[in-house]
């Protein structure tokens, strides 16, 4: 482990690239927690930011999860269950993952960073 909050060498650089790439989604998710994304590395330690981002990536209700999976909007498991029930009862509610094209595969470098730097490895 490196010196910077337990992140591996190059981890902060990759984390910054990830934040830039997914900035709108992360900004929204951090704001929902009462945090300012601009404080990462200052008021929010790098390790804490990495852990928060890892959790947001696993949370179906986060904007980051929607961004990573190509969903049209974030939806919690409860939201998804309601949509399934409504569709089963003849409702005409679109499924969040319905889209005309398949989303691009994630960047292998970012996937590797996430696999080595998430809080649940």
Backbone bond lengths (Angstrom), bond angles and torsions (degrees), N, CA, C in turn:
res aa  C-N    CA-C-N  psi(-1)  N-CA   C-N-CA  omega(-1)  CA-C   N-CA-C  phi
1 X - - - 1.449 - - 1.521 109.42 -
2 X 1.311 116.21 143.86 1.457 121.59 179.87 1.518 111.83 -81.85
3 X 1.316 114.80 -177.56 1.457 121.28 -177.37 1.527 112.98 -78.13
4 X 1.306 117.87 -28.80 1.469 121.79 -170.39 1.514 111.55 -80.55
5 X 1.319 116.74 83.98 1.454 120.80 174.02 1.507 114.10 61.70
6 X 1.334 118.16 23.95 1.452 120.86 179.86 1.510 114.21 87.89
7 X 1.325 118.71 -0.48 1.456 120.59 178.71 1.518 109.77 -77.11
8 X 1.308 116.59 144.34 1.461 121.36 177.88 1.524 109.66 -69.92
9 X 1.332 115.89 159.99 1.465 121.47 178.24 1.529 109.33 -53.15
10 X 1.317 116.67 129.35 1.458 121.13 -178.72 1.514 112.91 87.04
11 X 1.326 117.19 -9.45 1.455 120.84 -177.07 1.515 113.53 -64.33
12 X 1.331 116.28 -39.93 1.460 119.60 -179.24 1.525 109.38 -66.31
13 X 1.336 116.54 -41.16 1.463 119.69 178.71 1.529 110.87 -61.44
14 X 1.319 117.26 -45.16 1.468 120.73 178.92 1.524 111.17 -66.85
15 X 1.329 116.35 -37.42 1.458 120.05 177.29 1.528 109.97 -62.12
16 X 1.337 116.94 -43.06 1.471 120.72 177.85 1.527 110.58 -61.34
17 X 1.328 117.33 -43.27 1.465 120.82 178.21 1.532 110.47 -60.97
18 X 1.327 116.23 -41.96 1.466 121.05 179.50 1.524 110.40 -64.16
19 X 1.339 116.83 -42.48 1.470 121.13 178.95 1.523 110.30 -62.39
20 X 1.323 117.60 -42.58 1.465 120.92 179.11 1.531 109.83 -63.78
21 X 1.326 116.76 -44.43 1.468 120.61 -177.75 1.527 112.47 -64.50
22 X 1.309 117.34 -35.79 1.475 121.49 -175.30 1.531 111.23 -115.49
23 X 1.329 116.65 30.31 1.457 122.08 -172.89 1.518 114.53 -55.38
24 X 1.337 120.50 -50.82 1.474 118.26 -177.76 1.534 112.77 -59.64
25 X 1.333 116.38 -43.30 1.464 119.64 -179.28 1.529 110.70 -66.02
26 X 1.328 116.61 -45.68 1.463 120.05 -179.90 1.517 111.75 -65.82
27 X 1.322 117.53 -39.05 1.462 120.71 178.99 1.531 109.56 -59.03
28 X 1.333 116.29 -43.89 1.470 121.04 179.50 1.530 110.82 -64.43
29 X 1.343 116.29 -46.70 1.462 119.66 -178.12 1.524 111.80 -65.33
30 X 1.323 118.28 -40.58 1.462 120.49 176.90 1.527 110.15 -64.47
31 X 1.331 117.39 -41.68 1.465 120.96 -179.98 1.529 110.74 -61.93
32 X 1.338 117.41 -36.70 1.472 120.08 177.85 1.523 111.29 -61.48
33 X 1.340 116.75 -25.47 1.460 121.77 178.11 1.526 112.20 -93.20
34 X 1.334 116.29 3.48 1.458 120.41 -178.88 1.523 112.75 77.44
35 X 1.339 116.95 21.25 1.465 122.01 -178.43 1.520 110.68 -112.32
36 X 1.311 115.79 153.74 1.459 122.35 178.23 1.517 108.53 -104.99
37 X 1.318 118.09 116.72 1.458 122.34 -179.01 1.520 111.53 -56.59
38 X 1.320 117.63 -30.58 1.465 121.29 179.34 1.529 112.42 -66.54
39 X 1.324 118.10 -11.81 1.464 121.88 -179.72 1.528 113.21 -90.06
40 X 1.350 117.30 -0.60 1.463 119.95 178.01 1.525 108.38 -61.96
41 X 1.319 116.35 128.34 1.453 122.04 -178.29 1.515 112.83 91.09
42 X 1.319 117.55 -14.29 1.469 121.47 178.45 1.529 107.51 -114.70
43 X 1.331 117.22 -86.04 1.460 121.41 179.01 1.526 113.17 -78.01
44 X 1.311 116.46 -22.32 1.470 121.62 177.83 1.526 106.87 -112.88
45 X 1.335 118.10 114.52 1.464 120.20 -179.90 1.533 112.24 -60.46
46 X 1.320 115.53 152.38 1.472 120.52 -178.06 1.528 111.46 -57.19
47 X 1.326 117.65 -43.65 1.471 120.54 -178.58 1.524 110.12 -63.45
48 X 1.317 117.68 -42.51 1.464 120.88 178.83 1.515 110.32 -63.22
49 X 1.333 117.26 -42.14 1.468 120.54 178.20 1.519 110.38 -62.81
50 X 1.330 116.66 -42.88 1.464 120.78 178.55 1.527 110.85 -60.60
51 X 1.330 116.43 -43.82 1.466 120.40 179.32 1.531 111.55 -65.21
52 X 1.344 117.12 -42.75 1.470 120.67 178.41 1.523 111.05 -61.95
53 X 1.322 116.08 -42.31 1.466 120.35 -179.64 1.526 110.16 -67.29
54 X 1.335 117.31 -40.09 1.467 120.48 177.25 1.526 111.00 -59.47
55 X 1.326 116.04 -43.32 1.465 119.74 179.07 1.527 111.56 -68.08
56 X 1.322 117.41 -40.83 1.463 120.35 178.56 1.532 110.33 -61.58
57 X 1.324 116.63 -35.03 1.466 120.37 179.50 1.527 111.48 -67.22
58 X 1.333 117.44 -23.50 1.470 121.69 179.84 1.526 113.15 -94.60
59 X 1.316 116.92 -13.69 1.469 122.57 -175.09 1.525 110.33 -89.42
60 X 1.334 117.27 111.95 1.467 120.20 -177.23 1.516 113.17 -61.21
61 X 1.336 117.00 -20.95 1.454 120.65 -179.80 1.520 113.98 -87.84
62 X 1.332 117.20 0.88 1.468 119.70 -178.90 1.525 110.62 -89.31
63 X 1.303 114.51 153.44 1.467 119.84 176.30 1.523 110.13 -69.01
64 X 1.337 117.74 -31.09 1.462 120.20 177.10 1.518 110.74 -63.89
65 X 1.331 117.88 -45.04 1.463 120.96 178.77 1.529 110.07 -58.57
66 X 1.320 116.57 -44.93 1.465 120.14 178.65 1.520 110.58 -61.32
67 X 1.328 116.81 -42.72 1.463 121.51 179.68 1.526 111.13 -63.09
68 X 1.329 117.55 -43.41 1.463 121.81 -178.02 1.518 113.30 -70.14
69 X 1.329 116.77 -31.32 1.469 120.15 -175.53 1.526 113.59 -97.75
70 X 1.334 116.57 -6.38 1.461 119.06 -179.99 1.519 113.62 82.36
71 X 1.327 116.47 13.15 1.469 119.47 177.45 1.524 109.36 -70.00
72 X 1.316 115.73 152.79 1.464 119.97 179.82 1.518 112.48 -77.30
73 X 1.326 117.65 -22.39 1.459 122.09 177.67 1.528 108.37 -158.10
74 X 1.337 117.50 158.15 1.462 119.40 176.83 1.524 109.96 -74.06
75 X 1.301 116.24 147.55 1.459 120.77 178.93 1.524 108.74 -149.48
76 X 1.319 116.12 126.39 1.465 120.39 176.99 1.531 108.51 -70.18
77 X 1.333 115.80 169.13 1.464 118.75 176.04 1.522 110.53 -59.12
78 X 1.338 117.30 -36.32 1.465 120.74 177.79 1.526 110.53 -64.49
79 X 1.337 116.83 -42.95 1.469 120.51 177.02 1.525 110.40 -59.22
80 X 1.337 115.90 -45.38 1.462 120.25 -178.47 1.534 111.04 -63.22
81 X 1.338 116.73 -38.56 1.463 120.10 178.70 1.530 110.38 -65.18
82 X 1.323 117.34 -42.35 1.472 121.01 178.29 1.527 110.40 -62.52
83 X 1.323 116.58 -41.47 1.472 120.41 178.59 1.528 110.15 -62.71
84 X 1.338 116.61 -44.05 1.463 119.62 179.14 1.523 110.95 -61.64
85 X 1.325 117.44 -44.46 1.462 120.93 179.40 1.523 109.72 -63.01
86 X 1.333 117.19 -45.46 1.462 120.58 -179.77 1.526 110.84 -61.78
87 X 1.324 116.63 -41.73 1.464 119.18 177.95 1.520 111.02 -65.75
88 X 1.333 117.01 -37.82 1.458 120.96 179.14 1.517 112.57 -68.53
89 X 1.325 116.69 -24.32 1.458 120.70 179.87 1.527 112.03 -96.30
90 X 1.328 116.26 15.29 1.459 119.83 177.04 1.506 114.03 92.48
91 X 1.333 117.51 5.15 1.464 119.92 176.97 1.524 110.41 -67.79
92 X 1.286 116.66 156.72 1.457 120.90 -179.44 1.525 109.16 -115.50
93 X 1.327 115.63 57.94 1.455 121.33 -178.95 1.524 107.73 -101.06
94 X 1.334 118.84 128.86 1.464 119.86 -178.83 1.520 111.88 -70.79
95 X 1.305 116.60 144.82 1.452 123.16 175.16 1.523 107.68 -77.93
96 X 1.338 119.33 136.98 1.471 120.25 -175.58 1.521 114.14 -57.86
97 X 1.316 117.31 -28.60 1.460 119.42 -177.01 1.523 113.04 -93.54
98 X 1.323 118.18 3.83 1.460 120.50 175.40 1.524 108.14 -73.80
99 X 1.293 116.67 121.46 1.457 120.39 175.61 1.517 108.06 -155.02
100 X 1.302 115.49 158.07 1.460 121.23 -174.77 1.518 112.56 -70.11
101 X 1.313 117.54 -30.51 1.458 120.20 -177.98 1.510 110.28 -121.78
102 X 1.298 115.31 155.70 1.447 120.94 176.58 1.526 108.27 -79.53
103 X 1.317 118.08 134.19 1.465 118.96 179.91 1.524 110.55 -64.36
104 X 1.337 115.43 154.02 1.450 120.46 177.96 1.518 109.72 -65.01
105 X 1.325 115.07 151.13 1.460 119.51 175.54 1.521 108.38 -67.05
106 X 1.333 117.31 145.21 1.454 118.90 179.82 1.524 111.16 -64.15
107 X 1.306 116.10 154.43 1.461 122.66 177.86 1.534 108.33 -61.19
108 X 1.331 118.16 123.51 1.476 120.32 -178.25 1.526 113.13 -57.35
109 X 1.335 117.51 -34.73 1.466 119.82 179.71 1.529 110.82 -65.85
110 X 1.345 117.14 -40.93 1.459 119.99 178.80 1.519 110.76 -69.99
111 X 1.334 116.29 -37.75 1.459 119.94 177.07 1.523 109.81 -61.78
112 X 1.336 116.94 -43.19 1.460 121.05 178.67 1.525 110.58 -63.48
113 X 1.348 116.70 -42.43 1.468 119.88 177.74 1.524 110.37 -59.58
114 X 1.335 115.93 -46.54 1.462 120.27 -177.88 1.534 110.06 -61.96
115 X 1.339 116.62 -43.20 1.461 120.29 -178.54 1.525 111.89 -63.44
116 X 1.322 118.65 -33.82 1.455 120.71 -177.72 1.516 113.69 -91.72
117 X 1.344 117.85 -16.38 1.461 119.91 -174.08 1.513 114.26 -119.12
118 X 1.321 119.50 6.63 1.457 117.77 179.96 1.527 109.84 -81.06
119 X 1.283 115.68 161.28 1.469 121.26 -173.45 1.531 113.08 -73.39
120 X 1.320 118.89 -9.81 1.453 121.78 -173.34 1.515 113.10 -115.85
121 X 1.314 118.36 25.83 1.474 120.52 -179.67 1.490 111.14 -76.15
